[in-house]
Amino acid sequence: MRVKGGTRTHYRHQKILRQNRGYYGSRHRLWARANEAWLKAQWYAYRDRRNRRRDMRRLWIVRINAAARQNGLSYSRLIHGLQQAQIALDRKVLADIAVRDPQTFARIAAVAREAI
């Protein structure tokens, strides 16, 4: 005898269709198309959470490099000088200081220049 899904299948389908509200065309109406769209969206979300970290690090490096060059250093020399001076500031914090407080960044750059 065949076992049918019945109400469980209906609830499972409705759960996916509820999550796909706002999708275009059959992607929010038809179960099979909606399930494909949902799976793809979940895969993109997983991938792009990792890509966002990569993109943010690139942005921080660009900002630090711009501020370092205003203070007469290249990015690599600044980072090397900070390591030599044993100043443990990560790129996120350095980029924030470079944007919000250029005077403090200039002092950090001066310490890095002396340590080289």
MDTraj code that builds the backbone (N, CA, C; nanometers):
import mdtraj as md
import numpy as np

residues = "MET ARG VAL LYS GLY GLY THR ARG THR HIS TYR ARG HIS GLN LYS ILE LEU ARG GLN ASN ARG GLY TYR TYR GLY SER ARG HIS ARG LEU TRP ALA ARG ALA ASN GLU ALA TRP LEU LYS ALA GLN TRP TYR ALA TYR ARG ASP ARG ARG ASN ARG ARG ARG ASP MET ARG ARG LEU TRP ILE VAL ARG ILE ASN ALA ALA ALA ARG GLN ASN GLY LEU SER TYR SER ARG LEU ILE HIS GLY LEU GLN GLN ALA GLN ILE ALA LEU ASP ARG LYS VAL LEU ALA ASP ILE ALA VAL ARG ASP PRO GLN THR PHE ALA ARG ILE ALA ALA VAL ALA ARG GLU ALA ILE".split()
xyz = np.array([
    [0.0849, -0.1183, 0.0000],
    [0.0000, 0.0000, 0.0000],
    [0.0889, 0.1239, 0.0000],
    [0.0494, 0.2248, -0.0730],
    [0.1267, 0.3469, -0.0876],
    [0.0943, 0.4434, 0.0261],
    [0.1991, 0.5055, 0.0805],
    [0.1800, 0.6051, 0.1860],
    [0.1921, 0.7432, 0.1230],
    [0.0894, 0.8242, 0.1424],
    [0.0911, 0.9583, 0.0868],
    [0.1314, 1.0578, 0.1951],
    [0.1807, 1.1738, 0.1514],
    [0.2294, 1.2733, 0.2472],
    [0.1186, 1.3391, 0.3260],
    [0.0089, 1.3672, 0.2572],
    [-0.1045, 1.4271, 0.3252],
    [-0.0738, 1.5637, 0.3818],
    [-0.1151, 1.5850, 0.5059],
    [-0.1038, 1.7186, 0.5650],
    [0.0410, 1.7588, 0.5873],
    [0.1279, 1.6636, 0.6174],
    [0.2696, 1.6985, 0.6389],
    [0.3306, 1.7593, 0.5130],
    [0.3036, 1.6986, 0.4002],
    [0.3562, 1.7508, 0.2742],
    [0.2993, 1.8892, 0.2468],
    [0.1693, 1.9056, 0.2730],
    [0.1057, 2.0348, 0.2512],
    [0.1720, 2.1422, 0.3372],
    [0.1958, 2.1137, 0.4636],
    [0.2602, 2.2109, 0.5523],
    [0.4024, 2.2420, 0.5064],
    [0.4746, 2.1409, 0.4622],
    [0.6119, 2.1611, 0.4149],
    [0.6129, 2.2506, 0.2913],
    [0.5203, 2.2248, 0.2003],
    [0.5106, 2.3068, 0.0799],
    [0.4728, 2.4509, 0.1149],
    [0.3768, 2.4662, 0.2042],
    [0.3321, 2.5997, 0.2420],
    [0.4441, 2.6784, 0.3090],
    [0.5290, 2.6085, 0.3846],
    [0.6405, 2.6759, 0.4513],
    [0.7337, 2.7396, 0.3485],
    [0.7663, 2.6654, 0.2434],
    [0.8534, 2.7184, 0.1382],
    [0.7831, 2.8318, 0.0635],
    [0.6565, 2.8137, 0.0309],
    [0.5834, 2.9166, -0.0427],
    [0.5726, 3.0457, 0.0397],
    [0.5580, 3.0332, 0.1720],
    [0.5552, 3.1529, 0.2575],
    [0.6897, 3.2252, 0.2537],
    [0.7986, 3.1497, 0.2518],
    [0.9311, 3.2110, 0.2500],
    [0.9615, 3.2776, 0.1159],
    [0.8877, 3.2409, 0.0122],
    [0.9116, 3.2952, -0.1219],
    [0.8156, 3.4078, -0.1571],
    [0.7487, 3.4651, -0.0604],
    [0.6619, 3.5784, -0.0908],
    [0.7452, 3.6895, -0.1503],
    [0.6942, 3.7509, -0.2567],
    [0.7655, 3.8598, -0.3209],
    [0.8512, 3.8151, -0.4378],
    [0.8700, 3.6837, -0.4547],
    [0.9457, 3.6350, -0.5698],
    [0.8597, 3.6524, -0.6946],
    [0.9240, 3.6604, -0.8101],
    [0.8562, 3.6915, -0.9350],
    [0.7898, 3.5667, -0.9944],
    [0.6703, 3.5846, -1.0453],
    [0.6020, 3.4816, -1.1239],
    [0.5791, 3.3523, -1.0492],
    [0.6133, 3.2418, -1.1158],
    [0.5839, 3.1103, -1.0583],
    [0.6762, 3.0767, -0.9426],
    [0.7791, 3.1575, -0.9204],
    [0.8731, 3.1296, -0.8119],
    [0.8093, 3.1498, -0.6749],
    [0.6935, 3.2131, -0.6689],
    [0.6236, 3.2224, -0.5411],
    [0.4864, 3.1544, -0.5455],
    [0.4535, 3.0918, -0.6604],
    [0.3229, 3.0275, -0.6729],
    [0.3304, 2.8760, -0.6788],
    [0.4251, 2.8248, -0.7564],
    [0.4309, 2.6817, -0.7810],
    [0.5368, 2.6178, -0.6928],
    [0.5006, 2.5053, -0.6311],
    [0.5888, 2.4416, -0.5337],
    [0.7261, 2.4083, -0.5924],
    [0.7320, 2.3453, -0.7078],
    [0.8603, 2.3006, -0.7618],
    [0.9500, 2.4202, -0.7951],
    [0.8933, 2.5217, -0.8625],
    [0.9727, 2.6402, -0.8961],
    [1.0130, 2.7152, -0.7695],
    [0.9210, 2.7207, -0.6737],
    [0.9503, 2.7912, -0.5482],
    [1.0608, 2.7203, -0.4717],
    [1.0598, 2.5882, -0.4707],
    [1.1622, 2.5127, -0.3978],
    [1.2987, 2.5341, -0.4622],
    [1.3043, 2.5326, -0.5956],
    [1.4304, 2.5605, -0.6655],
    [1.4825, 2.6987, -0.6290],
    [1.3936, 2.7980, -0.6321],
    [1.4345, 2.9355, -0.6039],
    [1.4830, 2.9477, -0.4603],
    [1.4147, 2.8814, -0.3680],
    [1.4517, 2.8884, -0.2268],
    [1.5876, 2.8247, -0.2030],
    [1.6105, 2.7074, -0.2636],
    [1.7392, 2.6398, -0.2460],
    [1.8526, 2.7263, -0.3015],
    [1.8302, 2.7857, -0.4180],
    [1.9324, 2.8700, -0.4788],
    [1.9584, 2.9927, -0.3917],
    [1.8528, 3.0516, -0.3370],
    [1.8680, 3.1697, -0.2520],
    [1.9490, 3.1355, -0.1269],
    [1.9224, 3.0181, -0.0692],
    [1.9974, 2.9768, 0.0503],
    [2.1440, 2.9561, 0.0177],
    [2.1725, 2.8994, -0.0993],
    [2.3110, 2.8759, -0.1399],
    [2.3837, 3.0085, -0.1609],
    [2.3160, 3.1038, -0.2272],
    [2.3759, 3.2357, -0.2486],
    [2.4013, 3.3055, -0.1154],
    [2.3056, 3.2951, -0.0236],
    [2.3202, 3.3615, 0.1057],
    [2.4412, 3.3057, 0.1813],
    [2.4582, 3.1746, 0.1793],
    [2.5720, 3.1099, 0.2462],
    [2.7027, 3.1587, 0.1845],
    [2.7100, 3.1559, 0.0516],
    [2.8316, 3.1968, -0.0187],
    [2.8632, 3.3439, 0.0077],
    [2.7622, 3.4278, 0.0015],
    [2.7856, 3.5711, 0.0089],
    [2.8121, 3.6197, 0.1502],
    [2.7744, 3.5419, 0.2516],
    [2.8169, 3.5776, 0.3866],
    [2.9686, 3.5701, 0.3963],
    [3.0288, 3.4745, 0.3274],
    [3.1749, 3.4641, 0.3255],
    [3.2364, 3.5713, 0.2364],
    [3.1752, 3.5977, 0.1227],
    [3.2272, 3.6997, 0.0315],
    [3.2221, 3.8382, 0.0939],
    [3.1230, 3.8627, 0.1805],
    [3.1132, 3.9931, 0.2447],
    [3.2368, 4.0191, 0.3308],
    [3.2855, 3.9171, 0.4004],
    [3.4067, 3.9332, 0.4815],
    [3.5259, 3.9684, 0.3923],
    [3.5358, 3.9008, 0.2784],
    [3.6432, 3.9274, 0.1829],
    [3.6335, 4.0713, 0.1312],
    [3.5130, 4.1137, 0.0956],
    [3.4937, 4.2478, 0.0415],
    [3.5247, 4.3549, 0.1458],
    [3.4863, 4.3312, 0.2708],
    [3.5123, 4.4293, 0.3753],
    [3.6616, 4.4434, 0.3996],
    [3.7348, 4.3329, 0.4010],
    [3.8798, 4.3412, 0.4197],
    [3.9440, 4.4218, 0.3069],
    [3.8989, 4.4008, 0.1829],
    [3.9517, 4.4776, 0.0696],
    [3.9238, 4.6265, 0.0874],
    [3.8036, 4.6610, 0.1333],
    [3.7678, 4.8005, 0.1556],
    [3.8566, 4.8622, 0.2633],
    [3.8780, 4.7881, 0.3739],
    [3.9634, 4.8397, 0.4814],
    [4.1041, 4.8664, 0.4302],
    [4.1572, 4.7750, 0.3499],
    [4.2933, 4.7912, 0.2987],
    [4.3026, 4.9137, 0.2081],
    [4.2018, 4.9355, 0.1243],
    [4.2014, 5.0537, 0.0369],
    [4.2018, 5.1810, 0.1211],
    [4.1206, 5.1846, 0.2264],
    [4.1123, 5.3040, 0.3107],
    [4.2433, 5.3282, 0.3864],
    [4.3021, 5.2207, 0.4377],
    [4.4288, 5.2344, 0.5105],
    [4.5376, 5.2813, 0.4156],
    [4.5415, 5.2264, 0.2961],
    [4.6431, 5.2647, 0.1988],
    [4.6306, 5.4129, 0.1641],
    [4.5086, 5.4599, 0.1430],
    [4.4884, 5.6012, 0.1091],
    [4.5371, 5.6905, 0.2224],
    [4.5033, 5.6558, 0.3450],
    [4.5451, 5.7367, 0.4593],
    [4.6957, 5.7275, 0.4803],
    [4.7532, 5.6105, 0.4595],
    [4.8972, 5.5927, 0.4768],
    [4.9728, 5.6784, 0.3761],
    [4.9276, 5.6824, 0.2522],
    [4.9952, 5.7606, 0.1490],
    [4.9852, 5.9105, 0.1774],
    [4.8790, 5.9538, 0.2418],
    [4.8699, 6.0943, 0.2828],
    [4.9743, 6.1263, 0.3898],
    [5.0186, 6.0209, 0.4599],
    [5.1195, 6.0390, 0.5638],
    [5.2578, 5.9925, 0.5191],
    [5.2777, 5.9775, 0.3887],
    [5.4096, 5.9482, 0.3362],
    [5.4545, 5.8040, 0.3474],
    [5.3624, 5.7119, 0.3597],
    [5.3951, 5.5690, 0.3683],
    [5.3100, 5.4918, 0.2695],
    [5.3594, 5.3763, 0.2278],
    [5.2738, 5.2848, 0.1527],
    [5.2037, 5.1930, 0.2530],
    [5.1038, 5.1240, 0.2055],
    [5.0294, 5.0320, 0.2926],
    [5.1209, 4.9266, 0.3528],
    [5.2032, 4.8656, 0.2686],
    [5.2868, 4.7554, 0.3170],
    [5.3886, 4.8053, 0.4189],
    [5.4462, 4.9251, 0.3960],
    [5.5423, 4.9796, 0.4926],
    [5.4741, 5.0156, 0.6239],
    [5.3516, 5.0652, 0.6162],
    [5.2768, 5.0962, 0.7385],
    [5.2531, 4.9703, 0.8205],
    [5.2035, 4.8660, 0.7564],
    [5.1737, 4.7406, 0.8271],
    [5.3026, 4.6816, 0.8850],
    [5.4098, 4.6860, 0.8063],
    [5.5380, 4.6338, 0.8554],
    [5.5868, 4.7150, 0.9758],
    [5.5751, 4.8474, 0.9675],
    [5.6159, 4.9328, 1.0785],
    [5.5345, 4.9072, 1.2039],
    [5.4052, 4.8831, 1.1879],
    [5.3204, 4.8532, 1.3042],
    [5.3612, 4.7213, 1.3685],
    [5.3952, 4.6235, 1.2860],
    [5.4411, 4.4948, 1.3404],
    [5.5728, 4.5129, 1.4144],
    [5.6644, 4.5929, 1.3577],
    [5.7935, 4.6166, 1.4225],
    [5.7756, 4.6901, 1.5550],
    [5.6805, 4.7827, 1.5599],
    [5.6538, 4.8599, 1.6811],
    [5.5651, 4.7845, 1.7788],
    [5.5245, 4.6636, 1.7410],
    [5.4381, 4.5781, 1.8228],
    [5.3062, 4.6479, 1.8572],
    [5.2499, 4.7141, 1.7573],
    [5.1175, 4.7744, 1.7704],
    [5.0189, 4.6785, 1.7062],
    [4.9299, 4.6229, 1.7868],
    [4.8383, 4.5188, 1.7400],
    [4.7006, 4.5791, 1.7116],
    [4.6899, 4.6516, 1.6009],
    [4.5605, 4.7026, 1.5552],
    [4.5247, 4.6280, 1.4276],
    [4.4040, 4.5731, 1.4239],
    [4.3645, 4.5032, 1.3015],
    [4.3186, 4.6031, 1.1953],
    [4.2969, 4.5526, 1.0762],
    [4.2662, 4.6395, 0.9634],
    [4.1324, 4.7096, 0.9786],
    [4.0381, 4.6435, 1.0431],
    [3.9070, 4.7051, 1.0644],
    [3.9211, 4.8304, 1.1505],
    [3.9958, 4.8196, 1.2590],
    [4.0141, 4.9322, 1.3502],
    [4.0972, 5.0419, 1.2837],
    [4.2046, 5.0021, 1.2139],
    [4.2884, 5.1011, 1.1452],
    [4.2080, 5.1804, 1.0424],
    [4.1229, 5.1115, 0.9651],
    [4.0420, 5.1790, 0.8638],
    [3.9436, 5.2750, 0.9295],
    [3.8868, 5.2351, 1.0417],
    [3.7926, 5.3207, 1.1127],
    [3.8635, 5.4461, 1.1648],
    [3.9835, 5.4282, 1.2211],
    [4.0608, 5.5434, 1.2691],
    [4.0968, 5.6343, 1.1517],
    [4.1367, 5.5749, 1.0389],
    [4.1759, 5.6540, 0.9215],
    [4.0609, 5.7410, 0.8734],
    [3.9393, 5.6903, 0.8780],
    [3.8236, 5.7655, 0.8287],
    [3.7747, 5.8662, 0.9319],
    [3.7672, 5.8259, 1.0581],
    [3.7037, 5.9095, 1.1601],
    [3.7988, 6.0057, 1.2312],
    [3.9268, 5.9681, 1.2406],
    [4.0199, 6.0494, 1.3192],
    [4.1566, 6.0547, 1.2516],
    [4.1709, 6.1375, 1.1488],
    [4.2974, 6.1420, 1.0731],
    [4.4185, 6.1831, 1.1576],
    [4.3983, 6.2662, 1.2600],
    [4.5116, 6.3079, 1.3437],
    [4.5700, 6.1894, 1.4201],
    [4.4838, 6.1055, 1.4754],
    [4.5311, 5.9865, 1.5457],
    [4.6005, 5.8924, 1.4491],
    [4.5451, 5.8779, 1.3289],
    [4.6090, 5.7913, 1.2296],
    [4.7467, 5.8451, 1.1923],
    [4.7606, 5.9773, 1.1854],
    [4.8907, 6.0369, 1.1542],
    [4.9923, 6.0032, 1.2623],
    [4.9487, 6.0035, 1.3885],
    [5.0401, 5.9665, 1.4979],
    [5.0779, 5.8191, 1.4902],
    [4.9825, 5.7345, 1.4557],
    [5.0115, 5.5913, 1.4397],
    [5.1097, 5.5713, 1.3253],
    [5.0895, 5.6435, 1.2155],
    [5.1789, 5.6325, 1.1003],
    [5.3195, 5.6799, 1.1363],
    [5.3284, 5.7849, 1.2185],
    [5.4596, 5.8352, 1.2605],
    [5.5328, 5.7303, 1.3435],
    [5.4628, 5.6627, 1.4318],
    [5.5240, 5.5555, 1.5129],
    [5.5705, 5.4421, 1.4219],
    [5.4890, 5.4073, 1.3229],
    [5.5254, 5.3006, 1.2301],
    [5.6478, 5.3404, 1.1486],
    [5.6563, 5.4659, 1.1061],
    [5.7693, 5.5135, 1.0272],
    [5.8983, 5.5051, 1.1090],
    [5.8904, 5.5416, 1.2377],
    [6.0094, 5.5356, 1.3235],
    [6.0549, 5.3927, 1.3486],
    [5.9597, 5.2990, 1.3494],
    [5.9931, 5.1594, 1.3817],
    [6.0583, 5.0852, 1.2654],
    [6.0461, 5.1400, 1.1434],
    [6.1004, 5.0704, 1.0271],
    [6.2524, 5.0744, 1.0305],
])
top = md.Topology()
chain = top.add_chain()
for i, resn in enumerate(residues, 1):
    res = top.add_residue(resn, chain, resSeq=i)
    for name in ("N", "CA", "C"):
        top.add_atom(name, md.element.get_by_symbol(name[0]), res)
traj = md.Trajectory(xyz[None], top)
